Amino acid sequence: GNSVTQMEGPVTLSEEAFLTINCTYTATGYPSLFWYVQYPGEGLQLLLKATKADDKGSNKGFEATYRKETTSFHLEKGSVQVSDSAVYFCALNTNAGGTSYGKLTFGQGTILTVHP
Amino acid sequence: DAGVTQSPTHLIKTRGQQVTLRCSPKSGHDTVSWYQQALGQGPQFIFQYYEEEERQRGNFPDRFSGHQFPNYSSELNVNALLLGDSALYLCASSSIPSGTGYNSPLHFGNGTRLTVT
């Protein structure tokens, strides 16, 4: 079956530090990969996505590259801000198109806290 | 433009009771998916509704059921509640435009926090 493993957290950084959150996956077929962010008291928001090998998703200074050879999709940001404090979820979907799009497999989440 | 709205925001029930959670999708969306997020865990897929039918289902027992209405809104019902059903229940909507094969990203609501005592 499909599974997503994220680095164990929480992660605590100072403002302007470099961020890496590791994500590896196991999937049948060719998955699409996603990072979602959840701010306190809110639902999940799509941060970025990549749909095929070697694609790089990027948004708001965050980046992640789809690495098929290592089955990884690590999230990075060069300089974090206090406002980036949230829970980050790596997720995958193994069916392209149709109603399957709504069925995501999520990792356990990584809590990021950024101090001024 | 309203996003995905869920009600109620919080709910406390007793073991053995039944509960109904509600979701209105984002304007223009016709597909609704439900997820259960236990404390400290990632969301787990319960099921998805499209054209008023359940299209996909995750590994959840039959105590979990749902419905989609002609206006695309949806309900999640849980019968015979267990302590382990305590969680944040998330609704997500999307649209499936015909012909293109491309689906819009999932938009999540803020969830309903269910506590079973």
gemmi code that builds the backbone of each chain (N, CA, C; Angstrom):
import gemmi

chains = {
    "A": [
        ("GLY", (0.824, -1.198, 0.000), (0.000, 0.000, 0.000), (0.858, 1.247, 0.000)),
        ("ASN", (0.188, 2.372, -0.014), (0.881, 3.662, -0.017), (1.190, 4.126, 1.397)),
        ("SER", (2.326, 4.764, 1.568), (2.666, 5.333, 2.866), (3.611, 6.513, 2.686)),
        ("VAL", (3.587, 7.407, 3.668), (4.445, 8.585, 3.673), (5.096, 8.682, 5.048)),
        ("THR", (6.392, 8.884, 5.062), (7.134, 9.006, 6.315), (7.823, 10.360, 6.362)),
        ("GLN", (7.555, 11.120, 7.399), (8.196, 12.410, 7.590), (9.182, 12.339, 8.736)),
        ("MET", (10.166, 13.231, 8.690), (11.136, 13.277, 9.773), (10.417, 13.572, 11.075)),
        ("GLU", (10.920, 12.986, 12.129), (10.280, 13.191, 13.415), (10.552, 14.606, 13.899)),
        ("GLY", (9.561, 15.221, 14.438), (9.718, 16.583, 14.922), (9.623, 16.634, 16.421)),
        ("PRO", (9.339, 17.792, 16.978), (9.183, 19.056, 16.269), (10.529, 19.664, 15.870)),
        ("VAL", (10.457, 20.641, 14.987), (11.625, 21.366, 14.535), (11.542, 22.794, 15.054)),
        ("THR", (12.611, 23.243, 15.707), (12.655, 24.596, 16.241), (13.845, 25.321, 15.631)),
        ("LEU", (13.588, 26.481, 15.025), (14.624, 27.251, 14.346), (14.553, 28.716, 14.740)),
        ("SER", (15.645, 29.403, 14.542), (15.657, 30.852, 14.676), (15.293, 31.476, 13.336)),
        ("GLU", (14.742, 32.675, 13.392), (14.385, 33.384, 12.159), (15.596, 33.507, 11.248)),
        ("GLU", (15.362, 33.340, 9.952), (16.356, 33.399, 8.877), (17.204, 32.139, 8.769)),
        ("ALA", (16.933, 31.133, 9.561), (17.659, 29.869, 9.438), (17.164, 29.096, 8.227)),
        ("PHE", (17.966, 28.094, 7.804), (17.610, 27.227, 6.685), (16.762, 26.062, 7.197)),
        ("LEU", (15.731, 25.734, 6.428), (14.810, 24.679, 6.838), (14.870, 23.507, 5.874)),
        ("THR", (14.927, 22.309, 6.437), (14.708, 21.087, 5.679), (13.795, 20.183, 6.479)),
        ("ILE", (12.724, 19.718, 5.851), (11.861, 18.701, 6.450), (11.858, 17.510, 5.487)),
        ("ASN", (12.324, 16.383, 5.979), (12.452, 15.203, 5.121), (11.130, 14.472, 4.947)),
        ("CYS", (10.931, 13.962, 3.747), (9.746, 13.172, 3.432), (10.144, 12.070, 2.465)),
        ("THR", (9.828, 10.844, 2.808), (10.015, 9.721, 1.896), (8.693, 8.983, 1.756)),
        ("TYR", (8.550, 8.255, 0.653), (7.270, 7.632, 0.394), (7.423, 6.227, -0.176)),
        ("THR", (6.368, 5.480, -0.054), (6.215, 4.181, -0.708), (4.886, 4.212, -1.437)),
        ("ALA", (4.908, 3.872, -2.714), (3.666, 3.955, -3.482), (3.679, 2.978, -4.640)),
        ("THR", (2.495, 2.553, -5.027), (2.344, 1.774, -6.260), (2.085, 2.752, -7.389)),
        ("GLY", (2.631, 2.488, -8.526), (2.439, 3.387, -9.648), (3.311, 4.627, -9.526)),
        ("TYR", (2.838, 5.699, -10.130), (3.595, 6.950, -10.164), (2.815, 8.025, -9.434)),
        ("PRO", (3.179, 8.292, -8.193), (2.376, 9.221, -7.400), (2.614, 10.676, -7.758)),
        ("SER", (1.635, 11.489, -7.456), (1.813, 12.927, -7.368), (2.111, 13.232, -5.906)),
        ("LEU", (2.961, 14.220, -5.666), (3.423, 14.524, -4.312), (3.055, 15.944, -3.921)),
        ("PHE", (2.754, 16.131, -2.644), (2.257, 17.406, -2.160), (2.864, 17.742, -0.800)),
        ("TRP", (2.955, 19.038, -0.527), (3.158, 19.527, 0.824), (1.971, 20.418, 1.179)),
        ("TYR", (1.378, 20.122, 2.344), (0.303, 20.928, 2.894), (0.792, 21.562, 4.190)),
        ("VAL", (0.220, 22.735, 4.515), (0.559, 23.430, 5.747), (-0.725, 23.671, 6.534)),
        ("GLN", (-0.623, 23.509, 7.849), (-1.780, 23.717, 8.729), (-1.394, 24.702, 9.818)),
        ("TYR", (-1.983, 25.902, 9.759), (-1.752, 26.909, 10.784), (-2.707, 26.642, 11.958)),
        ("PRO", (-2.372, 27.091, 13.131), (-3.201, 26.813, 14.319), (-4.660, 27.188, 14.108)),
        ("GLY", (-5.546, 26.235, 14.391), (-6.979, 26.497, 14.309), (-7.535, 26.530, 12.904)),
        ("GLU", (-6.725, 26.169, 11.929), (-7.187, 26.230, 10.539), (-7.100, 24.863, 9.873)),
        ("GLY", (-7.717, 24.777, 8.704), (-7.607, 23.564, 7.902), (-6.303, 23.541, 7.133)),
        ("LEU", (-6.128, 22.517, 6.331), (-4.894, 22.382, 5.561), (-4.936, 23.239, 4.309)),
        ("GLN", (-3.784, 23.790, 3.965), (-3.659, 24.560, 2.730), (-2.563, 23.929, 1.875)),
        ("LEU", (-2.818, 23.808, 0.590), (-1.803, 23.290, -0.310), (-0.655, 24.289, -0.403)),
        ("LEU", (0.567, 23.820, -0.135), (1.742, 24.678, -0.206), (2.416, 24.550, -1.572)),
        ("LEU", (2.635, 23.312, -2.012), (3.233, 23.089, -3.324), (3.005, 21.643, -3.738)),
        ("LYS", (3.242, 21.372, -5.017), (3.041, 20.019, -5.511), (3.990, 19.721, -6.676)),
        ("ALA", (4.177, 18.441, -6.953), (4.952, 17.981, -8.098), (4.308, 16.704, -8.608)),
        ("THR", (4.123, 16.606, -9.892), (3.357, 15.485, -10.431), (4.190, 14.451, -11.169)),
        ("LYS", (5.479, 14.725, -11.406), (6.305, 13.702, -12.040), (7.746, 13.856, -11.593)),
        ("ALA", (8.526, 12.808, -11.824), (9.916, 12.757, -11.376), (10.699, 13.966, -11.882)),
        ("ASP", (11.540, 14.521, -10.981), (12.421, 15.658, -11.235), (11.695, 16.993, -11.279)),
        ("ASP", (10.370, 16.991, -11.158), (9.636, 18.255, -11.039), (10.018, 18.934, -9.732)),
        ("LYS", (10.060, 20.266, -9.758), (10.274, 21.032, -8.536), (9.026, 21.864, -8.292)),
        ("GLY", (8.409, 21.671, -7.132), (7.307, 22.531, -6.729), (7.853, 23.660, -5.882)),
        ("SER", (7.246, 24.850, -6.019), (7.719, 25.975, -5.223), (6.571, 26.939, -4.945)),
        ("ASN", (6.661, 27.605, -3.782), (5.631, 28.559, -3.386), (6.089, 29.255, -2.117)),
        ("LYS", (5.950, 30.548, -2.040), (6.248, 31.346, -0.840), (7.661, 31.095, -0.317)),
        ("GLY", (8.609, 30.818, -1.210), (9.983, 30.595, -0.794), (10.287, 29.151, -0.441)),
        ("PHE", (9.267, 28.302, -0.373), (9.454, 26.878, -0.116), (9.663, 26.150, -1.450)),
        ("GLU", (10.493, 25.096, -1.394), (10.730, 24.279, -2.572), (10.794, 22.805, -2.190)),
        ("ALA", (10.439, 21.943, -3.135), (10.609, 20.500, -2.950), (10.760, 19.872, -4.319)),
        ("THR", (11.691, 18.931, -4.450), (11.951, 18.274, -5.725), (11.568, 16.806, -5.640)),
        ("TYR", (10.832, 16.333, -6.617), (10.358, 14.945, -6.707), (11.531, 14.072, -7.132)),
        ("ARG", (12.045, 13.270, -6.201), (13.192, 12.398, -6.479), (12.720, 10.950, -6.514)),
        ("LYS", (12.549, 10.431, -7.716), (12.037, 9.068, -7.856), (13.075, 8.044, -7.392)),
        ("GLU", (14.351, 8.327, -7.650), (15.393, 7.344, -7.338), (15.549, 7.130, -5.837)),
        ("THR", (15.248, 8.174, -5.057), (15.337, 8.042, -3.599), (13.952, 8.052, -2.951)),
        ("THR", (12.917, 8.036, -3.746), (11.516, 8.129, -3.285), (11.383, 9.182, -2.192)),
        ("SER", (11.799, 10.407, -2.517), (11.790, 11.478, -1.522), (11.204, 12.756, -2.099)),
        ("PHE", (10.764, 13.618, -1.193), (10.185, 14.908, -1.579), (10.420, 15.864, -0.416)),
        ("HIS", (11.685, 16.201, -0.171), (12.060, 16.996, 0.993), (11.681, 18.457, 0.805)),
        ("LEU", (11.159, 19.064, 1.866), (10.757, 20.472, 1.825), (11.915, 21.335, 2.313)),
        ("GLU", (12.207, 22.430, 1.600), (13.292, 23.325, 1.981), (12.859, 24.782, 1.867)),
        ("LYS", (13.470, 25.604, 2.731), (13.319, 27.055, 2.615), (14.610, 27.687, 3.096)),
        ("GLY", (15.084, 28.649, 2.347), (16.387, 29.235, 2.639), (16.420, 30.099, 3.879)),
        ("SER", (15.309, 30.768, 4.191), (15.296, 31.702, 5.315), (13.885, 31.738, 5.890)),
        ("VAL", (13.698, 31.069, 7.033), (12.347, 30.969, 7.594), (11.990, 32.227, 8.384)),
        ("GLN", (10.706, 32.456, 8.501), (10.167, 33.579, 9.255), (9.277, 33.055, 10.393)),
        ("VAL", (9.035, 33.910, 11.359), (8.167, 33.518, 12.470), (6.802, 33.074, 11.948)),
        ("SER", (6.332, 33.727, 10.912), (5.024, 33.422, 10.337), (4.963, 32.048, 9.667)),
        ("ASP", (6.100, 31.395, 9.496), (6.128, 30.038, 8.919), (5.824, 28.970, 9.966)),
        ("SER", (5.724, 29.350, 11.215), (5.417, 28.395, 12.285), (4.063, 27.752, 12.014)),
        ("ALA", (4.073, 26.436, 11.904), (2.861, 25.697, 11.528), (3.198, 24.204, 11.542)),
        ("VAL", (2.221, 23.392, 11.171), (2.454, 21.961, 10.981), (2.486, 21.677, 9.481)),
        ("TYR", (3.494, 20.954, 9.033), (3.684, 20.666, 7.620), (3.469, 19.182, 7.361)),
        ("PHE", (2.653, 18.893, 6.351), (2.311, 17.513, 5.999), (2.750, 17.215, 4.576)),
        ("CYS", (3.442, 16.111, 4.419), (3.762, 15.570, 3.108), (2.652, 14.582, 2.731)),
        ("ALA", (2.267, 14.558, 1.459), (1.162, 13.688, 1.056), (1.364, 13.211, -0.371)),
        ("LEU", (0.679, 12.123, -0.716), (0.754, 11.620, -2.083), (-0.601, 11.134, -2.568)),
        ("ASN", (-0.716, 11.071, -3.875), (-1.905, 10.563, -4.543), (-1.420, 9.734, -5.724)),
        ("THR", (-1.922, 8.504, -5.854), (-1.399, 7.624, -6.899), (-2.297, 7.488, -8.109)),
        ("ASN", (-3.363, 8.250, -8.174), (-4.242, 8.171, -9.328), (-4.389, 9.547, -9.939)),
        ("ALA", (-4.147, 9.644, -11.197), (-4.235, 10.940, -11.858), (-5.636, 11.141, -12.394)),
        ("GLY", (-6.240, 12.239, -12.058), (-7.525, 12.573, -12.630), (-8.684, 11.857, -11.981)),
        ("GLY", (-9.871, 12.220, -12.366), (-11.072, 11.563, -11.887), (-11.286, 11.774, -10.400)),
        ("THR", (-12.142, 10.982, -9.839), (-12.479, 11.159, -8.433), (-11.343, 10.730, -7.515)),
        ("SER", (-10.353, 10.036, -8.045), (-9.261, 9.580, -7.189), (-8.449, 10.727, -6.628)),
        ("TYR", (-8.568, 11.896, -7.229), (-7.746, 13.018, -6.803), (-7.980, 13.359, -5.349)),
        ("GLY", (-9.167, 13.107, -4.851), (-9.468, 13.491, -3.474), (-8.889, 12.573, -2.437)),
        ("LYS", (-8.320, 11.424, -2.835), (-7.831, 10.455, -1.879), (-6.337, 10.625, -1.710)),
        ("LEU", (-5.945, 11.324, -0.657), (-4.549, 11.561, -0.360), (-4.100, 10.702, 0.815)),
        ("THR", (-2.837, 10.267, 0.761), (-2.196, 9.593, 1.883), (-1.229, 10.589, 2.501)),
        ("PHE", (-1.387, 10.870, 3.803), (-0.594, 11.892, 4.472), (0.459, 11.271, 5.379)),
        ("GLY", (1.554, 11.999, 5.560), (2.495, 11.679, 6.618), (1.947, 12.165, 7.955)),
        ("GLN", (2.729, 11.943, 9.006), (2.230, 12.257, 10.353), (2.350, 13.723, 10.714)),
        ("GLY", (3.014, 14.494, 9.878), (3.146, 15.920, 10.133), (4.405, 16.271, 10.912)),
        ("THR", (4.925, 17.460, 10.650), (6.103, 17.978, 11.354), (5.777, 19.367, 11.864)),
        ("ILE", (5.902, 19.546, 13.172), (5.632, 20.850, 13.782), (6.873, 21.717, 13.646)),
        ("LEU", (6.703, 22.885, 13.042), (7.800, 23.843, 12.900), (7.512, 25.049, 13.775)),
        ("THR", (8.469, 25.406, 14.616), (8.384, 26.613, 15.431), (9.593, 27.477, 15.102)),
        ("VAL", (9.327, 28.733, 14.726), (10.393, 29.671, 14.403), (10.387, 30.788, 15.438)),
        ("HIS", (11.542, 30.987, 16.078), (11.677, 32.031, 17.099), (12.318, 33.268, 16.514)),
        ("PRO", (11.907, 34.465, 16.992), (12.520, 35.712, 16.492), (13.997, 35.776, 16.832)),
    ],
    "B": [
        ("ASP", (-15.902, 35.222, -1.941), (-16.141, 33.823, -2.328), (-15.854, 32.940, -1.114)),
        ("ALA", (-16.901, 32.317, -0.561), (-16.717, 31.497, 0.621), (-15.940, 30.246, 0.262)),
        ("GLY", (-15.068, 29.851, 1.179), (-14.352, 28.614, 0.997), (-15.186, 27.464, 1.516)),
        ("VAL", (-14.521, 26.407, 1.949), (-15.207, 25.241, 2.502), (-15.643, 25.571, 3.928)),
        ("THR", (-16.912, 25.389, 4.212), (-17.407, 25.670, 5.561), (-17.915, 24.389, 6.204)),
        ("GLN", (-17.582, 24.228, 7.477), (-17.994, 23.036, 8.219), (-18.729, 23.450, 9.489)),
        ("SER", (-19.696, 22.630, 9.866), (-20.411, 22.889, 11.125), (-20.762, 21.576, 11.791)),
        ("PRO", (-20.830, 21.577, 13.138), (-20.370, 22.662, 14.005), (-18.850, 22.688, 14.087)),
        ("THR", (-18.293, 23.633, 14.803), (-16.837, 23.696, 14.952), (-16.359, 22.755, 16.052)),
        ("HIS", (-17.172, 22.608, 17.067), (-16.849, 21.698, 18.160), (-18.096, 20.916, 18.552)),
        ("LEU", (-17.866, 19.703, 19.046), (-18.986, 18.836, 19.413), (-18.516, 17.861, 20.478)),
        ("ILE", (-19.334, 17.674, 21.502), (-19.029, 16.689, 22.535), (-20.171, 15.681, 22.580)),
        ("LYS", (-19.824, 14.393, 22.461), (-20.815, 13.331, 22.470), (-20.380, 12.256, 23.463)),
        ("THR", (-21.331, 11.385, 23.781), (-21.079, 10.273, 24.681), (-20.952, 8.985, 23.884)),
        ("ARG", (-20.172, 8.061, 24.393), (-20.035, 6.750, 23.734), (-21.398, 6.150, 23.421)),
        ("GLY", (-21.518, 5.581, 22.233), (-22.755, 4.943, 21.812), (-23.706, 5.867, 21.072)),
        ("GLN", (-23.490, 7.171, 21.195), (-24.367, 8.106, 20.499), (-24.023, 8.170, 19.017)),
        ("GLN", (-24.844, 8.928, 18.299), (-24.642, 9.132, 16.874), (-24.384, 10.620, 16.631)),
        ("VAL", (-23.618, 10.932, 15.587), (-23.300, 12.326, 15.301), (-23.381, 12.582, 13.798)),
        ("THR", (-23.760, 13.800, 13.447), (-23.791, 14.234, 12.046), (-22.993, 15.515, 11.900)),
        ("LEU", (-22.032, 15.498, 10.994), (-21.217, 16.663, 10.692), (-21.566, 17.137, 9.296)),
        ("ARG", (-21.467, 18.452, 9.083), (-21.903, 19.028, 7.819), (-20.797, 19.812, 7.130)),
        ("CYS", (-20.890, 19.848, 5.813), (-19.858, 20.504, 5.013), (-20.490, 21.145, 3.783)),
        ("SER", (-20.135, 22.389, 3.530), (-20.507, 23.066, 2.294), (-19.242, 23.309, 1.492)),
        ("PRO", (-19.190, 22.806, 0.263), (-17.953, 22.939, -0.510), (-17.735, 24.367, -0.999)),
        ("LYS", (-16.543, 24.616, -1.419), (-16.213, 25.900, -2.047), (-17.073, 26.080, -3.288)),
        ("SER", (-17.460, 27.332, -3.551), (-18.272, 27.627, -4.708), (-17.602, 27.107, -5.975)),
        ("GLY", (-18.366, 26.380, -6.791), (-17.830, 25.846, -8.039), (-17.297, 24.423, -7.911)),
        ("HIS", (-17.214, 23.922, -6.692), (-16.725, 22.557, -6.483), (-17.889, 21.581, -6.380)),
        ("ASP", (-17.662, 20.351, -6.895), (-18.742, 19.375, -6.896), (-18.375, 18.069, -6.195)),
        ("THR", (-17.178, 17.990, -5.686), (-16.693, 16.758, -5.053), (-16.288, 17.054, -3.616)),
        ("VAL", (-16.695, 16.185, -2.715), (-16.390, 16.367, -1.295), (-15.703, 15.117, -0.754)),
        ("SER", (-14.599, 15.321, -0.055), (-13.883, 14.224, 0.603), (-13.859, 14.498, 2.102)),
        ("TRP", (-13.914, 13.452, 2.891), (-13.867, 13.568, 4.358), (-12.613, 12.878, 4.882)),
        ("TYR", (-12.001, 13.510, 5.882), (-10.797, 12.976, 6.508), (-10.962, 13.029, 8.030)),
        ("GLN", (-10.308, 12.061, 8.689), (-10.227, 12.056, 10.143), (-8.790, 12.343, 10.548)),
        ("GLN", (-8.590, 13.334, 11.429), (-7.244, 13.665, 11.886), (-7.186, 13.512, 13.404)),
        ("ALA", (-6.591, 12.417, 13.851), (-6.391, 12.211, 15.283), (-5.299, 13.155, 15.766)),
        ("LEU", (-5.296, 13.430, 17.060), (-4.340, 14.378, 17.630), (-2.906, 13.941, 17.350)),
        ("GLY", (-2.126, 14.837, 16.769), (-0.728, 14.546, 16.497), (-0.477, 13.667, 15.292)),
        ("GLN", (-1.505, 13.407, 14.520), (-1.384, 12.541, 13.332), (-1.773, 13.289, 12.064)),
        ("GLY", (-1.441, 12.681, 10.934), (-1.890, 13.231, 9.674), (-3.322, 12.809, 9.383)),
        ("PRO", (-4.006, 13.531, 8.516), (-5.380, 13.163, 8.162), (-5.439, 11.805, 7.480)),
        ("GLN", (-6.513, 11.072, 7.766), (-6.754, 9.780, 7.107), (-8.050, 9.865, 6.316)),
        ("PHE", (-8.002, 9.380, 5.079), (-9.123, 9.459, 4.156), (-10.252, 8.540, 4.602)),
        ("ILE", (-11.469, 9.119, 4.710), (-12.632, 8.313, 5.082), (-13.382, 7.891, 3.818)),
        ("PHE", (-13.889, 8.866, 3.070), (-14.565, 8.591, 1.797), (-14.733, 9.868, 1.010)),
        ("GLN", (-15.182, 9.684, -0.233), (-15.375, 10.801, -1.149), (-16.726, 10.669, -1.840)),
        ("TYR", (-17.386, 11.813, -2.040), (-18.674, 11.836, -2.709), (-18.621, 12.691, -3.959)),
        ("TYR", (-19.223, 12.179, -5.001), (-19.331, 12.892, -6.280), (-20.640, 12.466, -6.923)),
        ("GLU", (-21.377, 13.422, -7.428), (-22.689, 13.158, -8.040), (-23.575, 12.351, -7.081)),
        ("GLU", (-23.522, 12.731, -5.820), (-24.376, 12.187, -4.773), (-24.123, 10.712, -4.475)),
        ("GLU", (-22.970, 10.202, -4.917), (-22.639, 8.808, -4.640), (-21.265, 8.711, -3.978)),
        ("GLU", (-21.099, 7.716, -3.132), (-19.792, 7.437, -2.561), (-18.924, 6.806, -3.634)),
        ("ARG", (-17.804, 7.430, -3.951), (-16.956, 6.979, -5.053), (-15.738, 6.204, -4.590)),
        ("GLN", (-15.211, 6.590, -3.441), (-14.052, 5.902, -2.892), (-14.215, 5.859, -1.384)),
        ("ARG", (-13.578, 4.843, -0.770), (-13.676, 4.702, 0.671), (-12.333, 4.244, 1.219)),
        ("GLY", (-11.965, 4.791, 2.354), (-10.760, 4.360, 3.050), (-11.081, 3.229, 4.015)),
        ("ASN", (-10.151, 2.906, 4.894), (-10.309, 1.786, 5.818), (-11.062, 2.200, 7.079)),
        ("PHE", (-12.298, 2.532, 6.904), (-13.147, 2.895, 8.024), (-14.357, 1.971, 8.065)),
        ("PRO", (-14.840, 1.638, 9.281), (-15.975, 0.705, 9.394), (-17.270, 1.334, 8.890)),
        ("ASP", (-18.267, 0.472, 8.756), (-19.568, 0.905, 8.249), (-20.274, 1.888, 9.181)),
        ("ARG", (-19.776, 2.023, 10.407), (-20.362, 3.021, 11.324), (-20.227, 4.435, 10.735)),
        ("PHE", (-19.261, 4.589, 9.836), (-19.051, 5.868, 9.165), (-19.811, 5.845, 7.835)),
        ("SER", (-20.735, 6.771, 7.696), (-21.497, 6.858, 6.453), (-21.654, 8.321, 6.069)),
        ("GLY", (-22.077, 8.527, 4.844), (-22.188, 9.905, 4.403), (-23.301, 10.103, 3.407)),
        ("HIS", (-23.408, 11.342, 2.991), (-24.427, 11.685, 2.007), (-23.989, 12.966, 1.309)),
        ("GLN", (-24.351, 13.065, 0.036), (-24.143, 14.319, -0.683), (-25.474, 14.761, -1.259)),
        ("PHE", (-25.754, 16.029, -1.151), (-27.027, 16.586, -1.586), (-26.895, 17.199, -2.986)),
        ("PRO", (-28.034, 17.474, -3.649), (-27.970, 18.039, -5.002), (-27.196, 19.355, -5.077)),
        ("ASN", (-27.111, 20.104, -3.973), (-26.343, 21.364, -3.998), (-24.872, 21.123, -3.676)),
        ("TYR", (-24.445, 19.869, -3.666), (-23.058, 19.419, -3.458), (-22.620, 19.414, -1.994)),
        ("SER", (-23.422, 19.956, -1.084), (-23.061, 19.869, 0.326), (-23.087, 18.421, 0.777)),
        ("SER", (-22.483, 18.167, 1.925), (-22.322, 16.774, 2.348), (-22.466, 16.650, 3.857)),
        ("GLU", (-22.818, 15.463, 4.281), (-22.873, 15.118, 5.699), (-22.040, 13.875, 5.961)),
        ("LEU", (-21.420, 13.848, 7.121), (-20.730, 12.664, 7.615), (-21.475, 12.211, 8.864)),
        ("ASN", (-21.879, 10.957, 8.889), (-22.562, 10.388, 10.027), (-21.698, 9.307, 10.665)),
        ("VAL", (-21.627, 9.323, 11.979), (-20.922, 8.268, 12.697), (-21.874, 7.708, 13.750)),
        ("ASN", (-22.107, 6.401, 13.669), (-22.986, 5.726, 14.625), (-22.182, 5.035, 15.710)),
        ("ALA", (-22.856, 4.745, 16.832), (-22.248, 3.961, 17.922), (-20.849, 4.481, 18.248)),
        ("LEU", (-20.766, 5.743, 18.602), (-19.477, 6.401, 18.813), (-18.614, 5.676, 19.844)),
        ("LEU", (-17.319, 5.636, 19.528), (-16.307, 5.075, 20.413), (-15.376, 6.189, 20.868)),
        ("LEU", (-14.684, 5.957, 21.984), (-13.728, 6.962, 22.449), (-12.703, 7.274, 21.364)),
        ("GLY", (-12.324, 6.260, 20.609), (-11.318, 6.408, 19.559), (-11.769, 7.234, 18.367)),
        ("ASP", (-13.063, 7.576, 18.325), (-13.557, 8.430, 17.242), (-13.275, 9.910, 17.519)),
        ("SER", (-12.773, 10.220, 18.695), (-12.422, 11.601, 19.017), (-11.321, 12.067, 18.076)),
        ("ALA", (-11.579, 13.148, 17.359), (-10.624, 13.615, 16.351), (-11.135, 14.906, 15.734)),
        ("LEU", (-10.296, 15.479, 14.878), (-10.713, 16.600, 14.036), (-11.171, 16.013, 12.706)),
        ("TYR", (-12.370, 16.316, 12.289), (-12.902, 15.807, 11.032), (-12.849, 16.932, 9.996)),
        ("LEU", (-12.128, 16.659, 8.938), (-11.901, 17.645, 7.891), (-12.685, 17.297, 6.638)),
        ("CYS", (-13.254, 18.317, 6.057), (-13.922, 18.183, 4.765), (-13.064, 18.906, 3.734)),
        ("ALA", (-12.951, 18.319, 2.565), (-12.192, 18.944, 1.484), (-13.013, 18.880, 0.215)),
        ("SER", (-12.986, 19.947, -0.563), (-13.732, 19.944, -1.819), (-12.810, 20.198, -2.997)),
        ("SER", (-13.274, 19.773, -4.154), (-12.542, 19.985, -5.393), (-13.541, 19.909, -6.533)),
        ("SER", (-13.055, 20.198, -7.736), (-13.922, 20.068, -8.893), (-13.263, 19.179, -9.916)),
        ("ILE", (-14.081, 18.521, -10.708), (-13.585, 17.620, -11.742), (-14.121, 18.117, -13.077)),
        ("PRO", (-13.399, 19.035, -13.696), (-13.891, 19.535, -14.973), (-13.851, 18.439, -16.027)),
        ("SER", (-14.847, 18.401, -16.854), (-14.925, 17.336, -17.838), (-13.970, 17.625, -18.990)),
        ("GLY", (-13.403, 16.575, -19.533), (-12.631, 16.698, -20.765), (-11.158, 16.990, -20.589)),
        ("THR", (-10.773, 17.658, -19.518), (-9.373, 18.063, -19.396), (-8.541, 17.060, -18.624)),
        ("GLY", (-9.175, 16.277, -17.772), (-8.431, 15.340, -16.936), (-7.715, 16.021, -15.799)),
        ("TYR", (-7.851, 17.324, -15.644), (-7.161, 18.031, -14.571), (-8.135, 18.323, -13.443)),
        ("ASN", (-7.709, 18.080, -12.226), (-8.541, 18.360, -11.074), (-7.999, 19.558, -10.313)),
        ("SER", (-8.902, 20.353, -9.796), (-8.464, 21.476, -8.980), (-7.885, 20.944, -7.678)),
        ("PRO", (-7.004, 21.717, -7.033), (-6.449, 21.267, -5.755), (-7.540, 21.120, -4.709)),
        ("LEU", (-7.297, 20.265, -3.729), (-8.226, 20.130, -2.619), (-8.227, 21.385, -1.762)),
        ("HIS", (-9.411, 21.865, -1.418), (-9.568, 22.978, -0.485), (-10.185, 22.420, 0.792)),
        ("PHE", (-9.508, 22.631, 1.907), (-9.966, 22.083, 3.187), (-10.710, 23.128, 4.004)),
        ("GLY", (-11.713, 22.650, 4.744), (-12.347, 23.465, 5.756), (-11.521, 23.454, 7.035)),
        ("ASN", (-11.975, 24.212, 8.020), (-11.249, 24.290, 9.287), (-11.546, 23.121, 10.216)),
        ("GLY", (-12.522, 22.296, 9.844), (-12.754, 21.076, 10.589), (-13.771, 21.183, 11.704)),
        ("THR", (-14.244, 20.018, 12.138), (-15.103, 19.884, 13.305), (-14.357, 19.054, 14.331)),
        ("ARG", (-14.172, 19.610, 15.509), (-13.483, 18.886, 16.587), (-14.522, 18.077, 17.359)),
        ("LEU", (-14.455, 16.744, 17.231), (-15.382, 15.849, 17.926), (-14.683, 15.233, 19.132)),
        ("THR", (-15.310, 15.368, 20.284), (-14.813, 14.734, 21.501), (-15.861, 13.732, 21.980)),
        ("VAL", (-15.436, 12.492, 22.169), (-16.337, 11.444, 22.659), (-15.929, 11.085, 24.091)),
        ("THR", (-16.867, 11.200, 25.015), (-16.557, 10.936, 26.429), (-17.257, 9.668, 26.916)),
    ],
}
model = gemmi.Model(1)
for chain_id, residues in chains.items():
    chain = gemmi.Chain(chain_id)
    for i, (resn, *xyz) in enumerate(residues, 1):
        res = gemmi.Residue()
        res.name, res.seqid = resn, gemmi.SeqId(i, " ")
        for name, pos in zip(("N", "CA", "C"), xyz):
            atom = gemmi.Atom()
            atom.name, atom.element = name, gemmi.Element(name[0])
            atom.pos, atom.b_iso = gemmi.Position(*pos), 0.0
            res.add_atom(atom)
        chain.add_residue(res)
    model.add_chain(chain)
structure = gemmi.Structure()
structure.add_model(model)
structure.setup_entities()
